[in-house]
Amino acid sequence: MTLTFTATVLGSPRIGPNRELKKAVESYWAGSLNAAGLDSVAKDLRRQAWTGLCEAGLDSVPVNTFSYYDHILDTAAMLGALPARVAGIEDELDRYFTAARGNDTVSPLEMTKWFDTNYHYLVPEISPSTTFSLDPSKVLRELEEALSLGIPARPVVVGPVTFLLLSKSVGSDAPLLDRLDEIVPLYADLLTILADAGAEWVQIDEPALVADRTAEQIAAVKRAYDQLSAVESRPAILVASYFGSLGDALPPLVSTGIEGLSVDLVDGSDSLASVPGLKRKHVVAGIVDGRNIWRTDLDRASAALETLLGNVGSLAVSTSCSLLHVPYTLDAETGLDEALRSWLAFGAEKVREVVVLGTVLTSGGESVADEFALARATASTRNTDPRLHDAGVRARLETLTASDPGRSPAAERRKAQSGLALPLLPTTTLGSYPQTTRIRLARAALRRGEIDETEYLNRMRAEISDVVALQEKLDLDVLVHGEPERNDMVQYFAEQLDGFVATTNGWVQSYGSRCVRPPILYGDVRRPKPMTIEWITYAQSLTRRPVKGMLTGPVTILAWSFVRDDQPLADSANQVALAIRDETVDLQRAGIRIIQVDEPALRELLPLRAADQSAYLNWSVGAFRLATSGVADSTQIHTHLCYSEFGDVIEAIANLDADVTSIEAARSHMEVLGDLNAVGFDLGVGPGVYDIHSPRVPGVDEIAGLLSEALNAIPAERLWVNPDCGLKTRSQSEVEASLRNLVEAAKLVRAKLQK
């Protein structure tokens, strides 16, 4: 008989409570830490995570959720599906990191968003010549580590269907799911290997099933899990879905021989009351939100669990998804006011909520009655806090959204912007320049009180002066101030807006070693004063070339924050848009003629089900246009999007009506331009020609080749030349060399066009 469990989570953070993994990986890349040292840091982090979960009261602990860079890249390595261009790299770890980051001669895998989250995964490339083969060494190693510590370990792997649906077909138009029969036997072998190693359960993640799927795809899911559940010697199988409802995939999946099913009861709405066969399954109820940071309503969660008991074979409590998406613990957040802090639950606090609800399942609620009472009390204080509602902001929005006429047609704006006198194929960058050691030291000194605001201002002005001088030396056409004063493109604005609060140590992984501290949006949003004027106007005073004002758009500010859950996201977006609108008007008043309002997260928040997408696209586009329609036609509005699959939102990108749209294109070799042409896009566009997420310095010929590809789709009069994204994460030497090549390539192509 299969042993069941009562309290678990679907995954845990891996960067370390103080970003230990980030620092170790970057030290390895820099050559100051060897592979053995990196492995030692990783083992210690895994041990801390597993033992912490056990000590908190979980009776099943996920393992193999750790990764040096990305769990989809790990899956590609497990299945022998790393790209052929890295095959010649003998060292296994260096081969792995080259697939992720590239090197001087090898381009990396594409990167895109993990469903509708701010985590980025690496997109496996599957070609007709890809020969799958199983390498179970990583999952076996981590399982053995856990079992040696006495951990009730449950290995976790990304499922075969999700792996193929998230991969990219190279050299063939055939659906990748046609290759399911090639990899299911490898998963079957893996199950037997894990059983022999002592695993009682294995978690197979299939989040791709919560998106719209065809009947053929769902039939393939059933076929795969019929085969896997028929393996003679294997652990019990828990298929985990998250980020939404299984919908039509639920009954076929339940009809297979799997023993367990994890369902998302936070973002999902599946009815489990009448699903045939569910009473023979162990159901893991994802009732604690794994993506946001608000306390769980324990009364409501407990009631939901009680209704499930009669419909399932056995029941466990879990988070709705992996805790990868939330910070480790509230312990470090001593600077938050007590009322706000009491409303929150980070990773450790969510684990406690899971254990409390699991206790109710197994022994009733008497022993945890105090925790239920505390949850009720904190919910009451949040509901009545005056910061949640600003009557002035709401009244102004109601008036403005009813009366704002928007901007003039694009043709009229182009005439008004002719005074910018820009050359053909104008060159620019997209905001940030490298965050130098000087910048970090100055920021730390200000926090410690070792320097005052005046000295900090002087140091940041010196950085801006250096960045402007560099851009003039490189002969870029439209300059930026480099953003030395900004810790993060969202956090910087959130710290200056009422209704937001920043954390001290609330780090989460964005991709690889890149970590962010999402701010918390808890109340109505107001801009107390201008946020960027002083920095942008200082940069403009140093040059006759135009300097762009740099702002973050309302959708991205929401997507990269932990947002309030007590009102529609559209209402919050319009409040943020109003604040950004006021900033654009002030920048224009200060003489800034070009303003970039970044929306890299536009695709990220797109609902996974088509039925929900139209409403989202309407309010997200509306929020951007509200933010950018307060300026004159002579002010050129730019926007920037990156690292998402844009085909699903291509009409929305056009409807943003920005005068210039810069968009990630280097890793995908300009694929997005065909999508833009398909919707009749006739505004300026800057497809990225320099992939800033890799240490590679692209050559002049490479960039010129990308520009030639772009000119096949975009007339020269509308084409801009820029990197894929901001340059914050790159070194000074990489940036200078890459931008020098970018400008030279633009001049070469420009000269050919003008002959």
Helices and strands as residue ranges (DSSP letters): H 20-30, H 35-56, E 61-63, H 71-78, G 84-86, H 92-101, E 111-113, E 120-122, E 125-126, H 137-148, E 153-158, H 160-166, E 168-169, G 176-179, H 180-196, E 201-205, G 207-210, H 215-229, E 236-240, G 247-249, H 250-254, E 260-264, G 278-280, E 282-288, H 298-309, E 314-319, G 323-325, H 338-342, H 347-363, G 366-368, H 369-383, G 386-388, H 391-403, H 410-416, G 418-420, H 437-447, H 453-474, H 491-494, E 498-501, E 508-511, E 514-516, E 520-526, H 533-541, E 548-552, H 554-559, H 569-589, E 594-598, G 610-612, H 613-628, E 636-641, G 647-649, H 650-655, E 660-663, H 671-678, E 684-687, H 700-711, G 716-718, H 732-754
